[in-house]
Amino acid sequence: MANSVIVVGPDGSVKSAIQRRLASLPPVENKDGNDIEIGVGAEAQDLSILKYGQEREIDSPCIILRDVVADIADTFWGDGLFHRVIGDSISGKSDSEYPSTPRYWLPVENVANAIRTLVSSNAFPSSDKPILMTGRRPWQCEALLAEASHLWARFQASNLGEHSPETLSEPPLHLSSKSDVGMRPDLTELNDLLLSCGEPAGWRPSGSLRLSIMRVFATLV
């Protein structure tokens, strides 16, 4: 029996992105014959997608989102740090006091693609233990600022038609320190779950953070 996928929870960029990707699914089969209910920022019977630190009240399959990035800052899903750093790259600030803990920025499009894969494969986490979904690479705020500042200079040069070898070069590569690498979250369970869905690379987000930065530019100027 073909079922619908119902997405519940507070409206916002994360919910909208997931709804758009699920809308392209063909009819899916649910094991109990009912509609598939997914909660985004709220709990639901088939899959709950919650923010990092959000309290669980029911034992449904659960994914915890951390450091998700959308075009517009969403105070429900984050603290605005990503958009603050991008704003600083536009204004030319360099004296902000940023947190020292690295973040694992994850474009919301990668989240939506992964959820679509799980739903189409009818593969969800165990209800006994939530699994974490976040980016794989640690980013210090200073590295994000340098990346965004270079892209902003390129963006301005394109608008003015005044490119130089510097603006046309690749943004500087900021390698994570060994201490940051050691702090990386354990994404083994998420990787294994996507492998079971036929994803040959498991959890390897393909979306470019550079594209996310440019999309934020478009909302700030």
C-alpha positions as CSV (number, residue, x, y, z in Angstrom):
1,M,0.0,0.0,0.0
2,A,1.4,3.4,-0.9
3,N,1.6,5.9,1.9
4,S,2.2,9.6,2.3
5,V,5.0,11.2,4.3
6,I,3.7,13.7,6.8
7,V,6.2,16.2,8.2
8,V,5.3,17.8,11.5
9,G,7.0,20.4,13.8
10,P,7.7,24.1,13.9
11,D,8.1,25.8,10.5
12,G,11.5,26.9,9.4
13,S,14.3,26.4,7.0
14,V,15.2,22.9,8.1
15,K,11.6,21.6,7.9
16,S,11.1,23.3,4.5
17,A,14.3,21.8,3.0
18,I,13.2,18.3,4.2
19,Q,9.7,18.7,2.9
20,R,11.0,19.8,-0.6
21,R,13.2,16.7,-0.9
22,L,10.6,14.3,0.3
23,A,8.1,15.8,-2.2
24,S,10.1,14.2,-5.0
25,L,9.8,10.7,-3.6
26,P,7.6,8.1,-5.3
27,P,4.9,6.5,-3.1
28,V,6.6,4.6,-0.3
29,E,5.7,1.6,1.7
30,N,5.3,1.8,5.5
31,K,5.6,-1.5,7.4
32,D,2.3,-0.9,9.3
33,G,0.3,0.4,6.4
34,N,-0.1,3.9,7.9
35,D,1.3,7.2,6.7
36,I,5.0,7.8,7.6
37,E,5.2,10.6,10.2
38,I,8.4,12.5,10.6
39,G,8.9,15.2,13.2
40,V,11.4,18.1,12.5
41,G,12.2,19.9,15.8
42,A,9.4,17.7,17.3
43,E,8.9,14.1,18.1
44,A,7.0,11.8,15.7
45,Q,6.2,8.1,15.7
46,D,8.4,7.0,12.7
47,L,11.3,9.4,12.9
48,S,12.1,12.3,15.2
49,I,14.7,14.9,14.0
50,L,15.7,17.0,17.0
51,K,18.3,19.6,17.7
52,Y,21.4,18.9,19.8
53,G,20.4,19.0,23.4
54,Q,16.7,18.8,22.8
55,E,15.0,16.5,25.4
56,R,13.3,13.3,24.2
57,E,10.0,12.2,25.6
58,I,9.1,9.2,23.4
59,D,11.2,6.2,22.2
60,S,10.9,6.8,18.5
61,P,13.8,6.5,16.0
62,C,15.7,9.7,16.4
63,I,18.3,11.7,14.6
64,I,20.1,14.6,16.5
65,L,21.1,17.5,14.3
66,R,24.1,19.6,15.2
67,D,25.7,22.7,13.5
68,V,23.1,22.7,10.6
69,V,23.5,25.7,8.3
70,A,20.7,27.3,6.3
71,D,20.5,30.5,4.2
72,I,18.8,32.4,7.0
73,A,19.8,32.2,10.6
74,D,17.3,30.0,12.6
75,T,17.5,30.5,16.3
76,F,15.7,27.2,16.9
77,W,18.5,25.2,15.3
78,G,21.5,27.2,16.2
79,D,23.0,30.2,18.0
80,G,23.6,32.3,14.9
81,L,27.4,31.9,15.0
82,F,27.8,30.9,11.3
83,H,25.8,33.9,10.1
84,R,27.6,36.2,12.5
85,V,31.0,35.1,11.1
86,I,29.8,35.6,7.5
87,G,28.5,39.0,8.5
88,D,31.9,39.9,9.9
89,S,33.5,38.9,6.6
90,I,31.3,41.4,4.8
91,S,32.0,44.2,7.3
92,G,35.7,43.5,7.5
93,K,35.7,42.8,11.2
94,S,38.7,40.9,12.6
95,D,38.5,41.5,16.3
96,S,35.5,39.5,17.3
97,E,35.9,37.0,20.2
98,Y,34.7,33.7,18.8
99,P,34.3,30.5,20.7
100,S,37.4,28.3,20.6
101,T,35.5,25.0,20.2
102,P,35.3,24.0,16.5
103,R,32.0,23.5,14.8
104,Y,31.1,20.8,12.3
105,W,29.0,22.9,9.9
106,L,26.5,20.9,7.9
107,P,24.5,22.5,5.0
108,V,20.8,21.9,5.4
109,E,20.6,20.4,1.8
110,N,22.8,17.5,3.0
111,V,20.4,16.9,5.9
112,A,17.4,16.8,3.5
113,N,19.2,14.5,1.1
114,A,20.1,12.0,3.8
115,I,16.5,12.0,5.2
116,R,15.1,11.3,1.7
117,T,17.5,8.4,1.4
118,L,16.5,6.9,4.7
119,V,12.7,7.3,4.0
120,S,13.0,5.8,0.5
121,S,14.9,2.8,1.9
122,N,12.6,2.5,4.9
123,A,15.7,2.5,7.1
124,F,15.6,4.3,10.4
125,P,17.8,4.3,13.5
126,S,17.0,2.0,16.4
127,S,14.4,3.6,18.8
128,D,16.7,2.7,21.7
129,K,19.5,5.2,20.8
130,P,19.5,8.5,18.9
131,I,22.2,8.9,16.3
132,L,24.1,12.1,15.5
133,M,24.1,13.9,12.2
134,T,26.6,16.7,11.7
135,G,29.5,17.6,9.4
136,R,32.7,15.7,9.3
137,R,35.2,18.5,9.2
138,P,36.0,20.7,12.2
139,W,36.0,24.4,11.5
140,Q,37.5,27.0,13.8
141,C,35.7,30.4,13.4
142,E,38.9,32.1,12.2
143,A,39.2,29.6,9.4
144,L,35.5,30.1,8.4
145,L,36.1,33.9,8.5
146,A,39.2,33.6,6.2
147,E,37.2,31.4,3.8
148,A,34.2,33.8,3.7
149,S,36.4,36.9,3.4
150,H,38.1,35.5,0.3
151,L,34.7,34.6,-1.2
152,W,33.3,38.0,-0.4
153,A,36.3,39.7,-2.1
154,R,35.6,37.5,-5.2
155,F,31.9,38.3,-5.0
156,Q,32.6,42.0,-5.0
157,A,35.1,41.7,-7.8
158,S,32.6,39.9,-9.9
159,N,30.0,42.7,-9.4
160,L,32.5,45.4,-10.3
161,G,34.2,43.5,-13.1
162,E,37.6,44.0,-11.3
163,H,39.0,40.6,-10.8
164,S,42.7,40.1,-9.9
165,P,44.9,37.0,-9.6
166,E,44.1,37.0,-5.9
167,T,40.3,37.0,-6.3
168,L,40.4,34.4,-9.0
169,S,42.6,32.0,-6.9
170,E,41.2,29.3,-4.8
171,P,40.3,30.3,-1.2
172,P,43.1,29.5,1.3
173,L,43.2,26.0,2.7
174,H,42.8,26.0,6.5
175,L,43.8,22.6,7.9
176,S,42.4,21.5,11.2
177,S,44.9,21.0,14.0
178,K,45.5,17.6,15.4
179,S,43.7,18.5,18.6
180,D,40.6,19.5,16.6
181,V,40.7,16.2,14.6
182,G,40.8,14.3,17.9
183,M,37.5,16.0,19.0
184,R,35.5,14.8,16.0
185,P,32.1,13.4,16.8
186,D,31.5,9.7,16.3
187,L,29.5,9.4,13.1
188,T,29.9,5.6,12.7
189,E,26.2,4.7,13.3
190,L,25.0,7.3,10.7
191,N,27.6,6.1,8.2
192,D,26.6,2.5,8.7
193,L,22.9,3.3,8.3
194,L,23.5,5.1,5.0
195,L,25.7,2.2,3.8
196,S,22.8,-0.1,4.5
197,C,20.6,2.1,2.2
198,G,23.0,1.6,-0.7
199,E,25.0,4.8,-0.4
200,P,28.4,3.6,-1.5
201,A,30.3,6.3,0.5
202,G,28.1,6.2,3.6
203,W,27.9,9.6,5.3
204,R,30.0,11.8,3.0
205,P,28.1,15.1,2.7
206,S,28.6,16.3,-0.9
207,G,27.3,19.9,-0.5
208,S,30.0,22.6,-0.5
209,L,30.2,24.9,2.5
210,R,31.4,27.5,0.0
211,L,28.0,27.4,-1.6
212,S,26.3,27.8,1.8
213,I,28.5,30.9,2.4
214,M,27.5,32.4,-0.9
215,R,23.9,31.7,-0.3
216,V,24.1,33.5,3.0
217,F,25.8,36.5,1.2
218,A,22.7,36.7,-0.9
219,T,20.5,37.1,2.1
220,L,22.7,39.7,3.8
221,V,23.3,42.1,0.9
